[in-house]
Every structure is written in structure tokens, then in C-alpha cells.
């Protein structure tokens, strides 16, 4: 009896400790969207006062997702659309730009802590960055910043995780879910008045819903900052990734309707996969010379050793790049008007070597890919240089002017190592000037209108520059886009209700499209002009139901009309047709509930409109809706150990949908065209985190 009473007493004390800790740790979200500062731009400004369409995603919003991939996070942003064919097969578009890229993401620049994630040819992979290492995301939509060069669709800037002042901690976490999902995370951090260090290791595995879709990624993230003096600081980061991911590829309409779990027959027979080891490292230095002068410089390097088995060949490639990015800011007056100027440059030089081998999987007794003889070997060198100038001027108390211009050059050279002659090609894209002009006017407290005019460009990725014979197509030109934009940003009910309404029109010339020349092989051509017009809106509300409960609902969306203005391909006129692979409408609604008892709940609903599958608009996918929900409970043990448990459901409605599509797919022989990547049915996940704070 004594032991029973003692145990009951101990449990009661433990529960009391839990309860006290929970009630003492609740923090309501008081951050106003309009006051968030865009830190990735050379000249910092709030969303409210910027003459551009800008979205900022907080660390809290990232944590509301499943902790695996950014797809549900980015798709909440109006104008941004991330298609997820698999964990390693994704394509991000902004305002329809980049939608016709067959595989991967291009036409969009991406950065991590100011260091380019996009390579010298413009391709971007975000999947390597573990969500646990992210402290936020900033998105500039359209060619609205001259400082980032070749990014016609816009810029996605990832921010490193921020540590609380005077904190030393260790964290262990796990996620388990449907389709063999398992993720383990170990991280630690240290922060004082002068030094910050954060390290994170994660191991992500998933068998996948579809056949031939096993996935395994191990990543190590390390970054820190050291205050050298009151005016200087040194920062560093390194991201190491080891990946092996099988590729189910796209499937036909019949397979999509009747066997969505299947993989493309040839990819399944070859057991196609990609694997690579990557290392991205950067070093930054910031210095404040005076109240008016400041500068920062970053050096970075990217190493990638990759191997990919495909039904039509086996690719072995290596990439080595080094780069430099810097800016100098000057705060002064221009004819007595408050003014700030930023001048900077970005330079990347990259060496890319690839070999192609025959894949003998058909004679390998069902064991998948078998490397045969080498039949091609190429070496490419790429150089990318961007110089920019930006200026913001306060013309009046309520009127601000943003101006800027950038100059860019890009050069490729390629050597055919396999041929006995060692044929070498050189090609430089013509120099491009990209100007921008924006005006923001404060019509009342917390309410601004703006207008902007800008020009942007995107260079072809190397795969688009190559002909069917593997030579550089020197006739290709960069895509050029002129963007016209007006918008309203305003707070109502004090700062509880935030709204945005934006209209834009982007006119693109030298449109780059992919022409299929063989199964799963394409070449790029300049095919005319396209028009990208749309409306985006955001409504976000923070409602305090009482002292213990806060509700944060939101509603956002975009309505678009993306069409070919002038597009003739092989005697077929597609002018006036809508662009394939992008939805005509996207709507998002969600609710976050935060309580003083440590419980929180969030749900998000997304409707994605129909997408055409080809340039002729002869085939289309129907629209679909996705509902996700997640609940979390946080409590503390003795104020040192923070525990979090969570559980979530994705695709609650069990919607059958195409998570990604391959535009203009063509069947060869008797095989039907393969347009579809099946989305996951209803699936579940859950996890827990334990964080111990040492001080």
C-alpha cells in the first residue's frame, strides 16, 4: 500500500510539473505580416512598404507541415506551384514560369543564406535542404529584384534556423508514417552574445506509394556566426547530402486510372534510380564601416558526384563550382531626399563532366540496370556573371521610389572528350540589361498601394542547349520577360486583419519550349511568345477568442490566364492556346488553433484547378482538392526538457489526383503517352521531439 501511494504521489507531482510548465510557455502569435522584413534583398524593407509581390514563410509555418518536403508549404503561397512527382522529382513554377521544363526546376533562382542553390545553368534543387535546418523562406515573385540575375520567375531564399539568445540545446526527433516513412533527426545548437553554432543530422527513408520509389537521404547541416567586433562578423555553413532515390517516372492515363501505384514499365524493368553525394559550403563576412557604409562578401563552393540509371542510358556526372557574391550599401541623401544605394556582383564558374553508358538491363535477367560500354563523354565549363545596382529613395513622406538595373553575361564551352578529334564548342549569350522601377504610396496608416515595371530573363539549361547529336545549339536565345504589376497591401481592425490584392502581366519573348526527339529525351527551341496574366490575393486574420485561445484563419489564392501569344512549332500554330502543366486557379484556406494548455491544431485546404497536358489543349486533368490536418502537444519536464508530440493526416478526403504532370508526353511504338505522376492517397504520420536546454 505504501508503494502504491508513493507511486501515485510521484505521478501527481510529475503531472503538476507538466501543467505548470505548459501554462508558463504559451506564446501567442503577434507578428504582423505587413511588418515582416525581407532580409535577402540587398536593401531591406518591410512587406508593407515594398513595391513588389513578396511572401515570407516563418519557421512556425514550416513546422506545421509533415517535416519531410516543402510541397505543402510552398503551395500555400499565391502564384507558387510545386508539383511533386516523388520526393526526388519536383518542379516549382512561379506565375506559370518554368512550367514547361520537363524535369526539375528552372527559371527560378534559389539561395540559402545568400549563397546560390541554383547552379550556373539555372537549375535548382531544394530537396537537399532538410526542413529541420530552416528558419524561414522569402519569396520574391516575378523579375522584381535586379540583384539576383537570371530568375525570370522569381527568387526563393531559404534562411537558416535562428537560435534564441544565450541558448545551448540538444534535440532528438523522429517521424513515422505511411508508405514506410521514417525520419530521425539529431541537432544541437549554441548561442551567446558573440557566437552561434547549429548542427543538424537527419536520415530520411520512405518506401513510397508507387513501385520503384524507395528513397533514402542522409544530410548534415552545419552553420554558425562569429561576432569579430562591434562592426564585423564572420559566418559559415556547410550542407552535405547523400542520396539514393529510385525513379518511378510518369505513367499513362490507363495506368493512372486503374493502377496508380505502378511505375513506368521501362523504369521498373531497369530499376532506375539516381544517387549522388553533394557538398555545398559557404563563408561570409559583414562589416559596418560607418553609419552610412556597409559591405558583405560571401565565397561558396558546390561539389556534386552523381550517378543515374535510366532505361535509355546510364549517366555518370561530376560538378565542381566556385563563386563569389558581394554588395556594398551606402546610406545618404539625394538632393536632400533620404536615399540608400546598393551595388554588388555575383560570379559563378562551374565545371561539369558527364559520361553516358549503355544500359544492358534487358539482358540482366531481371536484376535491373547493368552498365555497358561508354558511348559519350563531354566536359562543359560555364561562367555566369551578374552586376547589379539598386536604389531606394524617399520622394515624400508617403511616397517611395525603388529603382535598379543589372548586367549579366553567361558563357558555355563544351569539349567532346570521347571523340578522337576532341571537338570544342564555345558559346556566349548576348549581354543582358535588366532594369526595374517601382513606386509605393502610403494611402493611410497600414495601407499601401504600389506599381512596378521590370524586365527579367532566364538562360536555357544545358540540357536545352544541346541538340539531338549532343552539340550546343548556338541559335538559342535567353527568354526575356517584361513584368507590369500593381497591388494593394493593407491592415484592418488595427493589425489583426492583413490583406493583399495584386494584378500582374508578364510578357515573354524567345519562349523556350522542349521538343521531344526520343523516349524521355528532349531538345530546347525558341518558339515564340507567351502572356502570363493573373490576380493574387491574401486575407489573414489573428483572432484572440479569449486569454487561452488564439485562432489564425487565412484565405488566399490566384486566378490566372497563361497563354501562347505567338507559337508555331513544326507547322502547327498554338497561338492563343493556354500553357500546359499549370492550373488556371488555386485556392487556399486554413486555420491554426493555439491553446494555453500546450495543444495546437492546424488544417489547410487547397483547391487546384484543371491543367492542360499539351500545347494543343486537347487533353486535360481535372481539378483536385487536398485537405491536410495536424495536431501537436507541447509540454516541459522540469523546465529543461521540452517534449513535443504530433500527428497528422494528409489528403484527408482521399482524393485521387495527379501530383505532377509531364507536358507534351509522346508515346513511342505501341506504348501510350505517359503524362501522369500519381499523388499519394490518404496517409498518416506522427512524431515526437525532445529538446534539452542546458541553460
ABEGO torsion letter per residue (X at the ends): XAAAAAAAAAAAAAAAAAAAAAAAABBBBABBAAABBBAABABBBBAAABBBBBBBBBAAAAAABAGABAAAAAAABBGBBBBBABAABBBBBBGGBGAABABEBBGBBBBBGGBBABBAAGBBBAAABBAAABAEBBBBBEBABAAAEBBAAEBBBBBBBBBBBGBBBBBBBBBBBBGGBBBBBBBBBBBBAABBBBBBBBBBBBAEABBGABBBBBBBBBBBBBBABAABBBBBBBBBBBBBBBBAEBBBAAAAAABAABBBAAAAAAGBBBBBBBBBBBBBBBBBABAABBBBBBBBBBBBBBBBBBAABBBBBBBBBBBBBBBBBBBBBBGGBBBBBBBBBBBBBBBBBBBBBBBAAAAAGGAEBBBBBBABBBBBBBBBBBBBBBBBBBABAABBBBBBBBBBBBBBBBBBAABAAGBBBBBBBBBBBBBBBBBBBBABBGBBBBBBBBBBBBBBBAAAABBAAGBBBAABBBBBBBBBBBBBBBBBGEAABBBBBBBBBBBBBGBBBBBBABBGBBBBBBAEBBBBBBBBBBBBBBBBABAABBBBBBBBEBBBBBBBABBBBGGBBABGBBBBGBBABBBBBBBBBBBAAGBBBBBBBBBBBBBBABAAGABBBBBBBBBBBBBBBBBBBGGABBBBBBBBBBGAAGBBBBABBBBGBBBBEABBBBABBBBBBBBBBBBBBBBBBAX
